[in-house]
Amino acid sequence: MRDGLIDAGGATLYWREDGAPEGAPLVLAHALGLDHTIWDAVVPLLPPELRIIRYDLRGHGRSSVPPAPYGMGALVRDAEGLMDGLGLHDAIFLGLSIGGMVAQGLAVKRFDLVRGLILSNTAARIGGPNVWERRMETVRRSGLSALADETMARWFSRAFREEGLDLPWRANLLATPVEGYLGCCAALAGADFYTTTASLTLPTLAVAGTEDGSTPPDLVRETADLVRGSDFALIRDAGHLPPVDRPAAYAALIATFAARIAHAGPREPQIRAHSHHDHDHDHDHDHDHDHDHDHDHEDGRGKNGPQGHREG
């Protein structure tokens, strides 16, 4: 393991590297109000040949806290600066929630940096300006503690919360700098990647959790459908943060996706031309039985489309 701080241009980002120093890169971007530790249970379960880089978004964790508001373009530039600074290219970029929006923006802007996308518990648009304005007003008036109960209820299943397993993540949320939280809320309020994400053609896996109250399965599936040839996987009993509540199933999906696009093998510029998987085909079922790969699951299509509903 090694870690450090890097000047990404508009912010100084904390990063941590695990796995094989010369391995194929996997970059992990976390959700709003959290930090790089959401990946702690997953990283040890991933293929050892991967070079795993996780980082704290601006305004979160150990990264610097520029004055709010932020734009989604700034968060994408942060990811660019991180990857350029660490010499990362041709990576799998896994983004969860707001991290998944960063992933979408980065893939459109810097094809050289991203070989494959994992869009986890995210959408082309999450909520709308009014939702985020109300959220920001609550935080300005009463602090993050005013959001804690409802946020835990959206993120985790009742069973998970009844066992008190949400408590470390409640503490993580409450430790987030208010300025950073507000800044990223502003970025979410102004972000709509519907058109740009629909232009993507690189290998993509979208992941949803059956118990996710922030980005429910229908919303994630709608976003997956924007990307031609993408795959969709539904993890049973997972909430908004599968790396926290279903790490083994989540790690298995990542490993299978990396193997499917030959991420640990030789780099071939045209690999994208033959690595898509049509929605008419299910995933293999023999590697992990804890997640549901049915492309026509009971949640169906969201009535409002990917711009539609819910919040982080």
N, C-alpha and C positions, 0 to 999 in steps of 0.2 A: 504494500500500500504506500502511496505517496499522495501528498495533497499540497495545496498552496493557494495563493491569490493571483489573479491575472487581471490586467487592465484591459477591459473589453471595449474601451472607447468611452462610452457614456457611464460606465459603472465598473467597479472592481468586484470581480466575482470569485467566490470561494469554490474550489473544485477538489474532487478526490478521485484517485485512480486505483482500481483494483484489477486483479486478473493478470493476464499476460502482457508485459510491456510492449512486445512487438506484435500483439494479436490484432485481429480484426476489431475495429472500434464499435462500441455500443455506447451511445450518449443518452443519459436519463434526465428528463426535466420534470420537476415535481408540480404539485397542485398549489393553488392559492392558499396562503395562510399556513404553509408547512415548510419543510426544507429537505435537504438531501437524505435525511435519516429515514424517510419513508421507504427507502430501498434496502434498508439494513437486512431484512429477513430474506430478500430475494437474491441479493448478490452472491451469497455463498452457494446457492443452488444452480447458478448459471454455468454454462460450459467453461471450463478453465482456460480454454484457448482464446477467449474473448478479452479484449482490453476495454474495461468498463469505466466510463467517465461519468460521474454525476456532479451536479453543481447546484448552488443556491441561486435562484432568481434574484435579480436586483430587488432590494428592499426586504429580503428574506434571509433568515439564517445568518451566516457569517459574511454575506456579501454586503457591499455598501448600500446606503439608503439615499439615493438622489431625491431631491424634492419632487413631490407629486404635483401634477398627474403624470403618468407615463402613457405612451402610445404603444400599441402592439408592435409597431415597426421598431421601436427602441428595444423591446424584448427580443425580437428576431435579430437585430444587430448585435445584441449581447451574445446570443448563441453563436453568431458568425465570428465575433471577436474571440470567444473562447476556443472554438474549433481551429480557427486560423492560428491563434497563439500557441496551441498545443500540437499543431501539425496534424490535426485530424482531418481525414477526408474519406469519402466512400464509406460512410458509417451507416449503421442502423440508428435512427433517431427515434427514441421512445419518449413520447410526451403524454403526461396524464393531466386531464382537465385543462387548465390554462397552459400547461406544458405541451399539450396536444395542439393547441392553437399556434404556439411557437413553432412546433414541428411542421405544421401545414405551411406557415409563412416562409420558413427556412427552405423547405423542399421546393417551393415555387421559385424562390429567389436564387438559391445556390445549389444547382443540380450536382455540382462537383463534390459537395460536402455530404450529400445524402444518397445512399445506395438503396435503402429501404425504410419504410415508415411503420411504426406501431403507434396507432392513435387510440389511446386508452381512456375510456370514460370521458370523452370529449365530444366536441361538435364543431361544425363550421361557424356556428354562432351559439353562444351560451347566454340565455336570458336576453334582455334588451336594455336600452338606455334607462328606462324608468326603474327597472328592477335594481340596477346598479346604483342609480342616484339615491334611491331609498336606502339601500345598504350603506352607502357612504355617509348619508346623513345620520343614520343610527350610530355608526362608529364615531363620527365627529362628536355627537352629543353624549354618548354613553360608553364609548370604548368597545373593544372586541368582546368583552365579557357579556355584553348584551346579545351577542350573536351565538354564544357558545352552545346553548342547548339545542337551538334549531339546527345549527350546523352539524352537530353530532348526529341528530336524527336523520338528516339527509345523507350523511356519509356512511353510517353504519346501521346494520340490522338491529332490531330490538334485542335479539338474543346476545349479540356481541356487546351491546351496551349494558345489558343486565348483568353481565359478568364483570363489568368495570374495565373491559379491554380498551375502551375508547379514551380512558383517562390520560394516557401519555400524549395522545394526539390533541386532546383538549388543551393540555398544557403547552403543546407545540404551537397551536393556534394563538393562545393568549400571549406567548412570547414573541410573536411576530411584531415587528415595528409597525405602529399604526400608519406611519407615512408610507411605508412599503405596501401595506395592505390596500390603502386608499389609492395609491398609484396604480396598482395592478387592477383594482376594480374599474378605474377609469379606462385602462387599456381594454378590458373586457366589454365595457359599455360601447366602445367605438369599433369593435372588431366584427367583421362579417366576411368570412372567407368562402362563402358559398360558390361564387364564380371562379375564384382562383383555384380552390381545391378541386373543382370539377375538371380543371385542365391537367391534373396530375396523371401520370401514367406509370410511375414506378411501383414496385411491389409494396403492397400496403396490407397490414392487418389491423382491423379495428376490434377492440376488446370492450365488452360491457359486463356489468354485474347485475344479477337479477334483483338485488336489493338496493340499487343505486337510486337515491332520491334527488340527486343533483343533475346527472346526465343519464336518464333512464335508457333501457335498451333500445326502444324505438328511435330515440334521438340519435344514438350512436350508430344504429343500423342505417338510418337515413344518410348520415354523413359518409359511412362506408360506401353506400351506393353511388355517391358522387364520383368515386375513383374507379375507373374502369378496371375490372379484373381483381378488385380487392377481395380480401377474405374477412369474414366476421366470426367472432367467437364469443359466446356467452358463458360466463363463469357462474355456476349455481352458488347461491348463498354468499356471493361477494357483494359488497356495497360500492361506494364511490372510490375506495382505495384498495383494490385487490392485492397490491403488494403487501399490504398490512394484514388484511383478514383472510386471504387465500394465497399465500406466497408460493406454495408448491405448484398449484394449478397454473398460476401466473408464470412462474419460471419455466414450466413445461411448454407453454405457448411461445414464449420468447425463444427457447432453444429450438423448437420445431420450425419456427419462422426463419431463424438464422440458418438452419440446415437446409431448408427448402430453397433459399436463394443463394446457397453455397457461399455463405458469408465468410466462412473460415478457409475457403479454398482460394484458388487463383482469381485475380481480378480479371473479368472479361467485360470490356466496354459495352457489349451488346447483351449482357445477361438479362436486362429488363425485357428484351424482346421475347424471351421464352419462359419468363418466370411468373407471369400472371396466372391467377386461378379464377376461373369464371364462377359467378355466383350460383350456377346450376349444379356445382359439385360441392359436396360436403368435405370438410376436413377429414383426415384419417382419424379413426376412433381408437387406435390401439395404443396410443402413448399415454393417455391420461383420461380416466373416466369421470373426473370431477367437473369437467366443463362441458357445456352443451354447444355443439357446433351446428345445430339445425338452422339452416338459413331462412326458414319460414316459421320461426318460433312464435309462440302465442301472443307476444307483444305487438306483432304486426308493424305496419308503417305508421309513423307519427302523422297525425292529421295536419299539423302545422308545418311540416317540412323541417329541414335542418335549421332554419332561422327561428324555429318555433318557440321552445319553452324551456323552463327550468333554469337553474342557476347553480353556480359552483359552491 
